[in-house]
């Protein structure tokens, strides 16, 4: 069952006149927060696919704060806060990656999204792959930013070390977002570690029927270049691009990242007309 409530947030965000509409959708009793930003503030867009942004483990929509503002100048965008994250109450149980993918699709469907380009960062990349696998008629393409988990480094110890190294190359703002978001979502964070570690990402990407763009930061110690390249090659229609930055490269280079997503979307649109 899916229920929807919507409000203009008490602290609205603007991007050259673009205001964020914050809506909370209940999917099987689990609250999912959706933050919509679009040109002219439009809530619906039947002319082009919506760009849906899904954060990584422990994070929230704030990991796309800068990049969403730039993307929203041209596209309807929806940033998702998954159940148990972004200050939402912990679910009380582990959510497997395919279940999270279904939750995302049901939540965005509740606000009128019928065609989407899914953008996932870190663990969010797993979620959008799972969503595209199970809802191929509603997903036109996926963008995987700093994807996890490297199948040659599938251990909690290795990931913890890589995360620590990433903190040294993220900027001060991103580190504040990381620490505060982790603190708010600690209970759900711990529950989702095991599903994230065991999700067969490369196999799942290889099964996708939609185009895949892999994006990584050149200084990202978590999603290394070799792993990102293997993912792009595993896809039936895959490509990889590196931008200067750390694991949250979409926030280091919001303008370049938005241009990349826009170019990728337009290329897929042209290909579909041939």
Secondary structure, DSSP 8 states (H G I E B T S, - for coil): -EEEEEEE-TT--EETTEE-EEEEEEETTEEEEEEEE-GGG-S--SSS-EEEEE--TT--GGGGHHHHHHHTTTS-EEEEE-TT-TT----SS---HHHHHHHHHHHHHHTT--SEEEEEETHHHHHHHHHHHH-TTTEEEEEEES----TTS--HHHHHHHHHHHHTTS-HHHHHHHHHHHHHTHHHHHHHHHHHHH--HHHHHHT--SEEEEEEETT-SSS-HHHHHHHHHHSTTEEEEEESSSTTHHHHTHHHHHHHHHHHHHHHHHHHT-
